[in-house]
Amino acid sequence: MYIYRSDNQLEIPITLSSFKGTVEEIVLVDSGATENFINQETIKKLKLGTKKPESPVGLRNINRTFNKSRQITHYLNLLVS
């Protein structure tokens, strides 16, 4: 296992599994995040179902610029253990 560390980030390789598939990913550990996020490609690979919020949620980066995705348009409930 290779863990990448720099002054401001920590990345760890993990295996995500569901009853529909398994995928290898590199995760960015953010101990200050207020929510947990998963990218759309991983959702597709694992064939996870998503839901739409009542209205889209604006998405900004840590430096307050808009994220290239601009909005969160779907979400899912995911048990991580």
PDB file with SEQRES, HELIX, SHEET and CRYST1 records, atoms N, CA, C and O in Angstrom:
SEQRES   1 A   81  MET TYR ILE TYR ARG SER ASP ASN GLN LEU GLU ILE PRO          
SEQRES   2 A   81  ILE THR LEU SER SER PHE LYS GLY THR VAL GLU GLU ILE          
SEQRES   3 A   81  VAL LEU VAL ASP SER GLY ALA THR GLU ASN PHE ILE ASN          
SEQRES   4 A   81  GLN GLU THR ILE LYS LYS LEU LYS LEU GLY THR LYS LYS          
SEQRES   5 A   81  PRO GLU SER PRO VAL GLY LEU ARG ASN ILE ASN ARG THR          
SEQRES   6 A   81  PHE ASN LYS SER ARG GLN ILE THR HIS TYR LEU ASN LEU          
SEQRES   7 A   81  LEU VAL SER                                                  
HELIX    1 AA1 GLN A   40  LEU A   46  1                                   7    
SHEET    1 AA1 3 TYR A   4  ARG A   5  0                                        
SHEET    2 AA1 3 LEU A  10  SER A  18 -1                                        
SHEET    3 AA1 3 GLY A  21  VAL A  29 -1                                        
SHEET    1 AA2 2 VAL A  57  ARG A  60  0                                        
SHEET    2 AA2 2 PHE A  66  ILE A  72 -1                                        
CRYST1    1.000    1.000    1.000  90.00  90.00  90.00 P 1           1          
ATOM      1  N   MET A   1       0.848  -1.178   0.000  1.00  0.00           N  
ATOM      2  CA  MET A   1       0.000   0.000   0.000  1.00  0.00           C  
ATOM      3  C   MET A   1       0.887   1.232   0.000  1.00  0.00           C  
ATOM      4  O   MET A   1       1.813   1.341   0.803  1.00  0.00           O  
ATOM      5  N   TYR A   2       0.604   2.149  -0.892  1.00  0.00           N  
ATOM      6  CA  TYR A   2       1.314   3.422  -0.954  1.00  0.00           C  
ATOM      7  C   TYR A   2       0.394   4.520  -0.448  1.00  0.00           C  
ATOM      8  O   TYR A   2      -0.709   4.693  -0.965  1.00  0.00           O  
ATOM      9  N   ILE A   3       0.833   5.254   0.549  1.00  0.00           N  
ATOM     10  CA  ILE A   3       0.072   6.386   1.079  1.00  0.00           C  
ATOM     11  C   ILE A   3       0.830   7.655   0.716  1.00  0.00           C  
ATOM     12  O   ILE A   3       1.979   7.840   1.118  1.00  0.00           O  
ATOM     13  N   TYR A   4       0.182   8.525  -0.046  1.00  0.00           N  
ATOM     14  CA  TYR A   4       0.790   9.782  -0.464  1.00  0.00           C  
ATOM     15  C   TYR A   4       0.494  10.844   0.582  1.00  0.00           C  
ATOM     16  O   TYR A   4      -0.656  11.045   0.974  1.00  0.00           O  
ATOM     17  N   ARG A   5       1.534  11.516   1.026  1.00  0.00           N  
ATOM     18  CA  ARG A   5       1.361  12.594   2.004  1.00  0.00           C  
ATOM     19  C   ARG A   5       2.066  13.840   1.502  1.00  0.00           C  
ATOM     20  O   ARG A   5       3.159  13.763   0.941  1.00  0.00           O  
ATOM     21  N   SER A   6       1.447  14.965   1.702  1.00  0.00           N  
ATOM     22  CA  SER A   6       2.101  16.257   1.504  1.00  0.00           C  
ATOM     23  C   SER A   6       1.660  17.132   2.672  1.00  0.00           C  
ATOM     24  O   SER A   6       0.958  16.668   3.570  1.00  0.00           O  
ATOM     25  N   ASP A   7       2.066  18.374   2.658  1.00  0.00           N  
ATOM     26  CA  ASP A   7       1.721  19.254   3.772  1.00  0.00           C  
ATOM     27  C   ASP A   7       0.222  19.463   3.932  1.00  0.00           C  
ATOM     28  O   ASP A   7      -0.247  19.767   5.028  1.00  0.00           O  
ATOM     29  N   ASN A   8      -0.536  19.302   2.846  1.00  0.00           N  
ATOM     30  CA  ASN A   8      -1.949  19.629   2.953  1.00  0.00           C  
ATOM     31  C   ASN A   8      -2.890  18.533   2.465  1.00  0.00           C  
ATOM     32  O   ASN A   8      -4.088  18.782   2.329  1.00  0.00           O  
ATOM     33  N   GLN A   9      -2.386  17.325   2.197  1.00  0.00           N  
ATOM     34  CA  GLN A   9      -3.308  16.269   1.780  1.00  0.00           C  
ATOM     35  C   GLN A   9      -2.750  14.889   2.090  1.00  0.00           C  
ATOM     36  O   GLN A   9      -1.542  14.694   2.224  1.00  0.00           O  
ATOM     37  N   LEU A  10      -3.672  13.940   2.199  1.00  0.00           N  
ATOM     38  CA  LEU A  10      -3.342  12.547   2.463  1.00  0.00           C  
ATOM     39  C   LEU A  10      -4.226  11.693   1.560  1.00  0.00           C  
ATOM     40  O   LEU A  10      -5.452  11.756   1.654  1.00  0.00           O  
ATOM     41  N   GLU A  11      -3.610  10.893   0.683  1.00  0.00           N  
ATOM     42  CA  GLU A  11      -4.349  10.030  -0.229  1.00  0.00           C  
ATOM     43  C   GLU A  11      -4.045   8.570   0.094  1.00  0.00           C  
ATOM     44  O   GLU A  11      -2.891   8.204   0.316  1.00  0.00           O  
ATOM     45  N   ILE A  12      -5.096   7.728   0.119  1.00  0.00           N  
ATOM     46  CA  ILE A  12      -4.966   6.324   0.486  1.00  0.00           C  
ATOM     47  C   ILE A  12      -5.695   5.462  -0.548  1.00  0.00           C  
ATOM     48  O   ILE A  12      -6.838   5.760  -0.892  1.00  0.00           O  
ATOM     49  N   PRO A  13      -5.052   4.391  -1.053  1.00  0.00           N  
ATOM     50  CA  PRO A  13      -5.757   3.477  -1.954  1.00  0.00           C  
ATOM     51  C   PRO A  13      -6.717   2.590  -1.161  1.00  0.00           C  
ATOM     52  O   PRO A  13      -6.362   2.088  -0.095  1.00  0.00           O  
ATOM     53  N   ILE A  14      -7.938   2.395  -1.684  1.00  0.00           N  
ATOM     54  CA  ILE A  14      -8.915   1.543  -1.009  1.00  0.00           C  
ATOM     55  C   ILE A  14      -9.652   0.689  -2.034  1.00  0.00           C  
ATOM     56  O   ILE A  14      -9.580   0.940  -3.237  1.00  0.00           O  
ATOM     57  N   THR A  15     -10.356  -0.314  -1.546  1.00  0.00           N  
ATOM     58  CA  THR A  15     -11.248  -1.121  -2.364  1.00  0.00           C  
ATOM     59  C   THR A  15     -12.668  -0.876  -1.891  1.00  0.00           C  
ATOM     60  O   THR A  15     -12.977  -1.045  -0.712  1.00  0.00           O  
ATOM     61  N   LEU A  16     -13.536  -0.476  -2.818  1.00  0.00           N  
ATOM     62  CA  LEU A  16     -14.948  -0.273  -2.504  1.00  0.00           C  
ATOM     63  C   LEU A  16     -15.715  -1.452  -3.090  1.00  0.00           C  
ATOM     64  O   LEU A  16     -15.512  -1.817  -4.248  1.00  0.00           O  
ATOM     65  N   SER A  17     -16.594  -2.044  -2.289  1.00  0.00           N  
ATOM     66  CA  SER A  17     -17.357  -3.201  -2.738  1.00  0.00           C  
ATOM     67  C   SER A  17     -18.839  -3.010  -2.471  1.00  0.00           C  
ATOM     68  O   SER A  17     -19.232  -2.436  -1.455  1.00  0.00           O  
ATOM     69  N   SER A  18     -19.648  -3.493  -3.385  1.00  0.00           N  
ATOM     70  CA  SER A  18     -21.081  -3.586  -3.173  1.00  0.00           C  
ATOM     71  C   SER A  18     -21.501  -4.941  -3.717  1.00  0.00           C  
ATOM     72  O   SER A  18     -20.680  -5.658  -4.288  1.00  0.00           O  
ATOM     73  N   PHE A  19     -22.756  -5.297  -3.551  1.00  0.00           N  
ATOM     74  CA  PHE A  19     -23.204  -6.593  -4.066  1.00  0.00           C  
ATOM     75  C   PHE A  19     -23.195  -6.612  -5.595  1.00  0.00           C  
ATOM     76  O   PHE A  19     -23.338  -7.673  -6.202  1.00  0.00           O  
ATOM     77  N   LYS A  20     -23.027  -5.437  -6.222  1.00  0.00           N  
ATOM     78  CA  LYS A  20     -23.010  -5.362  -7.685  1.00  0.00           C  
ATOM     79  C   LYS A  20     -21.611  -5.218  -8.272  1.00  0.00           C  
ATOM     80  O   LYS A  20     -21.457  -5.257  -9.492  1.00  0.00           O  
ATOM     81  N   GLY A  21     -20.584  -5.050  -7.433  1.00  0.00           N  
ATOM     82  CA  GLY A  21     -19.243  -4.925  -7.990  1.00  0.00           C  
ATOM     83  C   GLY A  21     -18.221  -4.420  -7.001  1.00  0.00           C  
ATOM     84  O   GLY A  21     -18.538  -4.084  -5.861  1.00  0.00           O  
ATOM     85  N   THR A  22     -16.977  -4.375  -7.469  1.00  0.00           N  
ATOM     86  CA  THR A  22     -15.851  -3.912  -6.672  1.00  0.00           C  
ATOM     87  C   THR A  22     -15.021  -2.971  -7.538  1.00  0.00           C  
ATOM     88  O   THR A  22     -14.899  -3.173  -8.746  1.00  0.00           O  
ATOM     89  N   VAL A  23     -14.454  -1.945  -6.916  1.00  0.00           N  
ATOM     90  CA  VAL A  23     -13.626  -0.991  -7.652  1.00  0.00           C  
ATOM     91  C   VAL A  23     -12.483  -0.519  -6.745  1.00  0.00           C  
ATOM     92  O   VAL A  23     -12.666  -0.317  -5.545  1.00  0.00           O  
ATOM     93  N   GLU A  24     -11.304  -0.349  -7.347  1.00  0.00           N  
ATOM     94  CA  GLU A  24     -10.148   0.197  -6.643  1.00  0.00           C  
ATOM     95  C   GLU A  24     -10.152   1.711  -6.842  1.00  0.00           C  
ATOM     96  O   GLU A  24     -10.343   2.183  -7.962  1.00  0.00           O  
ATOM     97  N   GLU A  25      -9.946   2.474  -5.776  1.00  0.00           N  
ATOM     98  CA  GLU A  25      -9.947   3.929  -5.856  1.00  0.00           C  
ATOM     99  C   GLU A  25      -8.840   4.497  -4.976  1.00  0.00           C  
ATOM    100  O   GLU A  25      -8.344   3.821  -4.074  1.00  0.00           O  
ATOM    101  N   ILE A  26      -8.465   5.721  -5.239  1.00  0.00           N  
ATOM    102  CA  ILE A  26      -7.581   6.495  -4.375  1.00  0.00           C  
ATOM    103  C   ILE A  26      -8.477   7.521  -3.695  1.00  0.00           C  
ATOM    104  O   ILE A  26      -9.175   8.277  -4.370  1.00  0.00           O  
ATOM    105  N   VAL A  27      -8.465   7.554  -2.370  1.00  0.00           N  
ATOM    106  CA  VAL A  27      -9.310   8.505  -1.658  1.00  0.00           C  
ATOM    107  C   VAL A  27      -8.455   9.604  -1.048  1.00  0.00           C  
ATOM    108  O   VAL A  27      -7.322   9.370  -0.625  1.00  0.00           O  
ATOM    109  N   LEU A  28      -9.009  10.788  -1.011  1.00  0.00           N  
ATOM    110  CA  LEU A  28      -8.384  11.930  -0.375  1.00  0.00           C  
ATOM    111  C   LEU A  28      -8.987  12.056   1.012  1.00  0.00           C  
ATOM    112  O   LEU A  28     -10.197  12.241   1.149  1.00  0.00           O  
ATOM    113  N   VAL A  29      -8.166  11.960   2.029  1.00  0.00           N  
ATOM    114  CA  VAL A  29      -8.643  12.074   3.406  1.00  0.00           C  
ATOM    115  C   VAL A  29      -8.689  13.552   3.767  1.00  0.00           C  
ATOM    116  O   VAL A  29      -7.682  14.254   3.676  1.00  0.00           O  
ATOM    117  N   ASP A  30      -9.856  14.015   4.175  1.00  0.00           N  
ATOM    118  CA  ASP A  30     -10.054  15.406   4.564  1.00  0.00           C  
ATOM    119  C   ASP A  30     -10.710  15.420   5.932  1.00  0.00           C  
ATOM    120  O   ASP A  30     -11.929  15.287   6.045  1.00  0.00           O  
ATOM    121  N   SER A  31      -9.914  15.579   6.952  1.00  0.00           N  
ATOM    122  CA  SER A  31     -10.452  15.514   8.314  1.00  0.00           C  
ATOM    123  C   SER A  31     -11.289  16.737   8.673  1.00  0.00           C  
ATOM    124  O   SER A  31     -11.930  16.761   9.724  1.00  0.00           O  
ATOM    125  N   GLY A  32     -11.288  17.749   7.812  1.00  0.00           N  
ATOM    126  CA  GLY A  32     -12.084  18.940   8.101  1.00  0.00           C  
ATOM    127  C   GLY A  32     -13.360  19.035   7.282  1.00  0.00           C  
ATOM    128  O   GLY A  32     -14.083  20.026   7.380  1.00  0.00           O  
ATOM    129  N   ALA A  33     -13.647  18.019   6.476  1.00  0.00           N  
ATOM    130  CA  ALA A  33     -14.843  18.071   5.625  1.00  0.00           C  
ATOM    131  C   ALA A  33     -16.103  17.974   6.473  1.00  0.00           C  
ATOM    132  O   ALA A  33     -16.130  17.288   7.495  1.00  0.00           O  
ATOM    133  N   THR A  34     -17.144  18.672   6.033  1.00  0.00           N  
ATOM    134  CA  THR A  34     -18.418  18.614   6.747  1.00  0.00           C  
ATOM    135  C   THR A  34     -19.340  17.547   6.170  1.00  0.00           C  
ATOM    136  O   THR A  34     -20.338  17.189   6.796  1.00  0.00           O  
ATOM    137  N   GLU A  35     -19.019  17.037   4.989  1.00  0.00           N  
ATOM    138  CA  GLU A  35     -19.796  15.979   4.341  1.00  0.00           C  
ATOM    139  C   GLU A  35     -18.839  14.986   3.698  1.00  0.00           C  
ATOM    140  O   GLU A  35     -17.637  15.239   3.622  1.00  0.00           O  
ATOM    141  N   ASN A  36     -19.361  13.871   3.240  1.00  0.00           N  
ATOM    142  CA  ASN A  36     -18.576  12.883   2.510  1.00  0.00           C  
ATOM    143  C   ASN A  36     -19.031  12.886   1.067  1.00  0.00           C  
ATOM    144  O   ASN A  36     -20.222  13.019   0.787  1.00  0.00           O  
ATOM    145  N   PHE A  37     -18.085  12.740   0.143  1.00  0.00           N  
ATOM    146  CA  PHE A  37     -18.404  12.803  -1.273  1.00  0.00           C  
ATOM    147  C   PHE A  37     -17.855  11.585  -1.999  1.00  0.00           C  
ATOM    148  O   PHE A  37     -16.842  11.012  -1.598  1.00  0.00           O  
ATOM    149  N   ILE A  38     -18.534  11.198  -3.072  1.00  0.00           N  
ATOM    150  CA  ILE A  38     -18.105  10.098  -3.920  1.00  0.00           C  
ATOM    151  C   ILE A  38     -18.331  10.553  -5.358  1.00  0.00           C  
ATOM    152  O   ILE A  38     -19.358  11.160  -5.661  1.00  0.00           O  
ATOM    153  N   ASN A  39     -17.375  10.265  -6.249  1.00  0.00           N  
ATOM    154  CA  ASN A  39     -17.537  10.771  -7.613  1.00  0.00           C  
ATOM    155  C   ASN A  39     -18.477   9.906  -8.439  1.00  0.00           C  
ATOM    156  O   ASN A  39     -18.744   8.752  -8.103  1.00  0.00           O  
ATOM    157  N   GLN A  40     -18.974  10.487  -9.526  1.00  0.00           N  
ATOM    158  CA  GLN A  40     -19.981   9.822 -10.353  1.00  0.00           C  
ATOM    159  C   GLN A  40     -19.451   8.565 -11.024  1.00  0.00           C  
ATOM    160  O   GLN A  40     -20.203   7.611 -11.220  1.00  0.00           O  
ATOM    161  N   GLU A  41     -18.171   8.546 -11.378  1.00  0.00           N  
ATOM    162  CA  GLU A  41     -17.599   7.354 -12.012  1.00  0.00           C  
ATOM    163  C   GLU A  41     -17.634   6.156 -11.064  1.00  0.00           C  
ATOM    164  O   GLU A  41     -17.922   5.039 -11.494  1.00  0.00           O  
ATOM    165  N   THR A  42     -17.347   6.373  -9.790  1.00  0.00           N  
ATOM    166  CA  THR A  42     -17.389   5.285  -8.809  1.00  0.00           C  
ATOM    167  C   THR A  42     -18.821   4.812  -8.616  1.00  0.00           C  
ATOM    168  O   THR A  42     -19.060   3.610  -8.500  1.00  0.00           O  
ATOM    169  N   ILE A  43     -19.763   5.720  -8.581  1.00  0.00           N  
ATOM    170  CA  ILE A  43     -21.180   5.353  -8.463  1.00  0.00           C  
ATOM    171  C   ILE A  43     -21.596   4.462  -9.632  1.00  0.00           C  
ATOM    172  O   ILE A  43     -22.293   3.465  -9.445  1.00  0.00           O  
ATOM    173  N   LYS A  44     -21.161   4.833 -10.843  1.00  0.00           N  
ATOM    174  CA  LYS A  44     -21.479   4.040 -12.032  1.00  0.00           C  
ATOM    175  C   LYS A  44     -20.827   2.662 -11.977  1.00  0.00           C  
ATOM    176  O   LYS A  44     -21.473   1.656 -12.272  1.00  0.00           O  
ATOM    177  N   LYS A  45     -19.537   2.612 -11.599  1.00  0.00           N  
ATOM    178  CA  LYS A  45     -18.815   1.331 -11.537  1.00  0.00           C  
ATOM    179  C   LYS A  45     -19.463   0.367 -10.555  1.00  0.00           C  
ATOM    180  O   LYS A  45     -19.536  -0.833 -10.818  1.00  0.00           O  
ATOM    181  N   LEU A  46     -19.932   0.885  -9.426  1.00  0.00           N  
ATOM    182  CA  LEU A  46     -20.537   0.036  -8.395  1.00  0.00           C  
ATOM    183  C   LEU A  46     -22.045  -0.125  -8.583  1.00  0.00           C  
ATOM    184  O   LEU A  46     -22.692  -0.855  -7.832  1.00  0.00           O  
ATOM    185  N   LYS A  47     -22.603   0.557  -9.587  1.00  0.00           N  
ATOM    186  CA  LYS A  47     -24.037   0.481  -9.889  1.00  0.00           C  
ATOM    187  C   LYS A  47     -24.893   0.832  -8.668  1.00  0.00           C  
ATOM    188  O   LYS A  47     -25.855   0.138  -8.338  1.00  0.00           O  
ATOM    189  N   LEU A  48     -24.511   1.930  -8.009  1.00  0.00           N  
ATOM    190  CA  LEU A  48     -25.233   2.385  -6.818  1.00  0.00           C  
ATOM    191  C   LEU A  48     -26.410   3.257  -7.228  1.00  0.00           C  
ATOM    192  O   LEU A  48     -26.302   4.037  -8.174  1.00  0.00           O  
ATOM    193  N   GLY A  49     -27.506   3.138  -6.543  1.00  0.00           N  
ATOM    194  CA  GLY A  49     -28.675   3.970  -6.810  1.00  0.00           C  
ATOM    195  C   GLY A  49     -28.522   5.332  -6.157  1.00  0.00           C  
ATOM    196  O   GLY A  49     -27.952   5.448  -5.072  1.00  0.00           O  
ATOM    197  N   THR A  50     -29.027   6.354  -6.813  1.00  0.00           N  
ATOM    198  CA  THR A  50     -28.971   7.708  -6.261  1.00  0.00           C  
ATOM    199  C   THR A  50     -30.366   8.303  -6.179  1.00  0.00           C  
ATOM    200  O   THR A  50     -31.317   7.799  -6.778  1.00  0.00           O  
ATOM    201  N   LYS A  51     -30.463   9.388  -5.422  1.00  0.00           N  
ATOM    202  CA  LYS A  51     -31.709  10.127  -5.258  1.00  0.00           C  
ATOM    203  C   LYS A  51     -31.438  11.580  -5.610  1.00  0.00           C  
ATOM    204  O   LYS A  51     -30.288  12.018  -5.578  1.00  0.00           O  
ATOM    205  N   LYS A  52     -32.482  12.336  -5.946  1.00  0.00           N  
ATOM    206  CA  LYS A  52     -32.342  13.761  -6.222  1.00  0.00           C  
ATOM    207  C   LYS A  52     -32.789  14.557  -5.000  1.00  0.00           C  
ATOM    208  O   LYS A  52     -33.830  14.257  -4.417  1.00  0.00           O  
ATOM    209  N   PRO A  53     -32.011  15.572  -4.603  1.00  0.00           N  
ATOM    210  CA  PRO A  53     -32.480  16.453  -3.520  1.00  0.00           C  
ATOM    211  C   PRO A  53     -33.636  17.317  -4.036  1.00  0.00           C  
ATOM    212  O   PRO A  53     -33.859  17.402  -5.244  1.00  0.00           O  
ATOM    213  N   GLU A  54     -34.359  17.947  -3.131  1.00  0.00           N  
ATOM    214  CA  GLU A  54     -35.474  18.809  -3.544  1.00  0.00           C  
ATOM    215  C   GLU A  54     -35.010  19.921  -4.477  1.00  0.00           C  
ATOM    216  O   GLU A  54     -35.726  20.305  -5.402  1.00  0.00           O  
ATOM    217  N   SER A  55     -33.808  20.436  -4.226  1.00  0.00           N  
ATOM    218  CA  SER A  55     -33.204  21.423  -5.131  1.00  0.00           C  
ATOM    219  C   SER A  55     -31.694  21.201  -5.120  1.00  0.00           C  
ATOM    220  O   SER A  55     -31.144  20.757  -4.112  1.00  0.00           O  
ATOM    221  N   PRO A  56     -31.012  21.507  -6.237  1.00  0.00           N  
ATOM    222  CA  PRO A  56     -29.556  21.303  -6.296  1.00  0.00           C  
ATOM    223  C   PRO A  56     -28.835  22.116  -5.223  1.00  0.00           C  
ATOM    224  O   PRO A  56     -29.306  23.178  -4.813  1.00  0.00           O  
ATOM    225  N   VAL A  57     -27.700  21.611  -4.778  1.00  0.00           N  
ATOM    226  CA  VAL A  57     -26.902  22.260  -3.737  1.00  0.00           C  
ATOM    227  C   VAL A  57     -25.633  22.803  -4.379  1.00  0.00           C  
ATOM    228  O   VAL A  57     -24.910  22.057  -5.040  1.00  0.00           O  
ATOM    229  N   GLY A  58     -25.350  24.101  -4.195  1.00  0.00           N  
ATOM    230  CA  GLY A  58     -24.129  24.710  -4.726  1.00  0.00           C  
ATOM    231  C   GLY A  58     -22.893  24.052  -4.127  1.00  0.00           C  
ATOM    232  O   GLY A  58     -22.891  23.671  -2.956  1.00  0.00           O  
ATOM    233  N   LEU A  59     -21.853  23.920  -4.925  1.00  0.00           N  
ATOM    234  CA  LEU A  59     -20.643  23.212  -4.497  1.00  0.00           C  
ATOM    235  C   LEU A  59     -19.428  24.097  -4.725  1.00  0.00           C  
ATOM    236  O   LEU A  59     -19.138  24.498  -5.853  1.00  0.00           O  
ATOM    237  N   ARG A  60     -18.715  24.397  -3.631  1.00  0.00           N  
ATOM    238  CA  ARG A  60     -17.507  25.229  -3.719  1.00  0.00           C  
ATOM    239  C   ARG A  60     -16.303  24.469  -3.197  1.00  0.00           C  
ATOM    240  O   ARG A  60     -16.432  23.584  -2.351  1.00  0.00           O  
ATOM    241  N   ASN A  61     -15.145  24.816  -3.703  1.00  0.00           N  
ATOM    242  CA  ASN A  61     -13.889  24.249  -3.250  1.00  0.00           C  
ATOM    243  C   ASN A  61     -13.451  24.926  -1.953  1.00  0.00           C  
ATOM    244  O   ASN A  61     -14.068  25.892  -1.505  1.00  0.00           O  
ATOM    245  N   ILE A  62     -12.394  24.412  -1.368  1.00  0.00           N  
ATOM    246  CA  ILE A  62     -11.893  24.946  -0.103  1.00  0.00           C  
ATOM    247  C   ILE A  62     -11.516  26.425  -0.228  1.00  0.00           C  
ATOM    248  O   ILE A  62     -11.608  27.169   0.749  1.00  0.00           O  
ATOM    249  N   ASN A  63     -11.093  26.857  -1.417  1.00  0.00           N  
ATOM    250  CA  ASN A  63     -10.716  28.260  -1.615  1.00  0.00           C  
ATOM    251  C   ASN A  63     -11.893  29.140  -2.025  1.00  0.00           C  
ATOM    252  O   ASN A  63     -11.700  30.278  -2.453  1.00  0.00           O  
ATOM    253  N   ARG A  64     -13.110  28.615  -1.897  1.00  0.00           N  
ATOM    254  CA  ARG A  64     -14.377  29.306  -2.155  1.00  0.00           C  
ATOM    255  C   ARG A  64     -14.703  29.478  -3.638  1.00  0.00           C  
ATOM    256  O   ARG A  64     -15.722  30.090  -3.961  1.00  0.00           O  
ATOM    257  N   THR A  65     -13.876  28.960  -4.555  1.00  0.00           N  
ATOM    258  CA  THR A  65     -14.220  28.981  -5.974  1.00  0.00           C  
ATOM    259  C   THR A  65     -15.228  27.872  -6.240  1.00  0.00           C  
ATOM    260  O   THR A  65     -15.296  26.891  -5.500  1.00  0.00           O  
ATOM    261  N   PHE A  66     -16.015  28.037  -7.311  1.00  0.00           N  
ATOM    262  CA  PHE A  66     -16.979  26.993  -7.633  1.00  0.00           C  
ATOM    263  C   PHE A  66     -16.263  25.746  -8.123  1.00  0.00           C  
ATOM    264  O   PHE A  66     -15.311  25.829  -8.898  1.00  0.00           O  
ATOM    265  N   ASN A  67     -16.719  24.604  -7.671  1.00  0.00           N  
ATOM    266  CA  ASN A  67     -16.223  23.326  -8.147  1.00  0.00           C  
ATOM    267  C   ASN A  67     -16.633  23.168  -9.599  1.00  0.00           C  
ATOM    268  O   ASN A  67     -17.658  23.709 -10.015  1.00  0.00           O  
ATOM    269  N   LYS A  68     -15.838  22.422 -10.386  1.00  0.00           N  
ATOM    270  CA  LYS A  68     -16.176  22.276 -11.810  1.00  0.00           C  
ATOM    271  C   LYS A  68     -17.531  21.597 -12.010  1.00  0.00           C  
ATOM    272  O   LYS A  68     -18.150  21.767 -13.060  1.00  0.00           O  
ATOM    273  N   SER A  69     -17.997  20.838 -11.031  1.00  0.00           N  
ATOM    274  CA  SER A  69     -19.323  20.230 -11.119  1.00  0.00           C  
ATOM    275  C   SER A  69     -20.431  21.235 -10.838  1.00  0.00           C  
ATOM    276  O   SER A  69     -21.582  21.007 -11.212  1.00  0.00           O  
ATOM    277  N   ARG A  70     -20.101  22.335 -10.190  1.00  0.00           N  
ATOM    278  CA  ARG A  70     -21.000  23.445  -9.864  1.00  0.00           C  
ATOM    279  C   ARG A  70     -22.084  23.128  -8.842  1.00  0.00           C  
ATOM    280  O   ARG A  70     -22.331  23.931  -7.941  1.00  0.00           O  
ATOM    281  N   GLN A  71     -22.741  21.965  -8.963  1.00  0.00           N  
ATOM    282  CA  GLN A  71     -23.852  21.650  -8.067  1.00  0.00           C  
ATOM    283  C   GLN A  71     -23.883  20.154  -7.753  1.00  0.00           C  
ATOM    284  O   GLN A  71     -23.432  19.316  -8.534  1.00  0.00           O  
ATOM    285  N   ILE A  72     -24.428  19.862  -6.586  1.00  0.00           N  
ATOM    286  CA  ILE A  72     -24.743  18.478  -6.241  1.00  0.00           C  
ATOM    287  C   ILE A  72     -26.184  18.265  -6.679  1.00  0.00           C  
ATOM    288  O   ILE A  72     -27.101  18.909  -6.169  1.00  0.00           O  
ATOM    289  N   THR A  73     -26.375  17.358  -7.623  1.00  0.00           N  
ATOM    290  CA  THR A  73     -27.710  17.116  -8.168  1.00  0.00           C  
ATOM    291  C   THR A  73     -28.278  15.766  -7.763  1.00  0.00           C  
ATOM    292  O   THR A  73     -29.463  15.502  -7.963  1.00  0.00           O  
ATOM    293  N   HIS A  74     -27.427  14.901  -7.187  1.00  0.00           N  
ATOM    294  CA  HIS A  74     -27.859  13.580  -6.744  1.00  0.00           C  
ATOM    295  C   HIS A  74     -27.115  13.216  -5.455  1.00  0.00           C  
ATOM    296  O   HIS A  74     -26.026  13.730  -5.198  1.00  0.00           O  
ATOM    297  N   TYR A  75     -27.692  12.350  -4.667  1.00  0.00           N  
ATOM    298  CA  TYR A  75     -27.034  11.885  -3.452  1.00  0.00           C  
ATOM    299  C   TYR A  75     -27.387  10.416  -3.232  1.00  0.00           C  
ATOM    300  O   TYR A  75     -28.277   9.866  -3.881  1.00  0.00           O  
ATOM    301  N   LEU A  76     -26.673   9.805  -2.308  1.00  0.00           N  
ATOM    302  CA  LEU A  76     -26.999   8.439  -1.914  1.00  0.00           C  
ATOM    303  C   LEU A  76     -26.650   8.240  -0.456  1.00  0.00           C  
ATOM    304  O   LEU A  76     -25.815   8.955   0.097  1.00  0.00           O  
ATOM    305  N   ASN A  77     -27.285   7.277   0.157  1.00  0.00           N  
ATOM    306  CA  ASN A  77     -26.950   6.891   1.520  1.00  0.00           C  
ATOM    307  C   ASN A  77     -26.043   5.686   1.406  1.00  0.00           C  
ATOM    308  O   ASN A  77     -26.426   4.664   0.838  1.00  0.00           O  
ATOM    309  N   LEU A  78     -24.825   5.804   1.952  1.00  0.00           N  
ATOM    310  CA  LEU A  78     -23.815   4.764   1.809  1.00  0.00           C  
ATOM    311  C   LEU A  78     -23.266   4.401   3.171  1.00  0.00           C  
ATOM    312  O   LEU A  78     -22.767   5.263   3.895  1.00  0.00           O  
ATOM    313  N   LEU A  79     -23.355   3.141   3.522  1.00  0.00           N  
ATOM    314  CA  LEU A  79     -22.793   2.646   4.774  1.00  0.00           C  
ATOM    315  C   LEU A  79     -21.328   2.323   4.544  1.00  0.00           C  
ATOM    316  O   LEU A  79     -21.001   1.497   3.692  1.00  0.00           O  
ATOM    317  N   VAL A  80     -20.449   2.962   5.288  1.00  0.00           N  
ATOM    318  CA  VAL A  80     -19.007   2.714   5.208  1.00  0.00           C  
ATOM    319  C   VAL A  80     -18.599   2.013   6.484  1.00  0.00           C  
ATOM    320  O   VAL A  80     -18.825   2.516   7.585  1.00  0.00           O  
ATOM    321  N   SER A  81     -17.999   0.852   6.328  1.00  0.00           N  
ATOM    322  CA  SER A  81     -17.560   0.118   7.531  1.00  0.00           C  
ATOM    323  C   SER A  81     -16.175  -0.439   7.359  1.00  0.00           C  
ATOM    324  O   SER A  81     -15.651  -1.082   8.269  1.00  0.00           O  
TER     325      SER A  81                                                      
END                                                                             
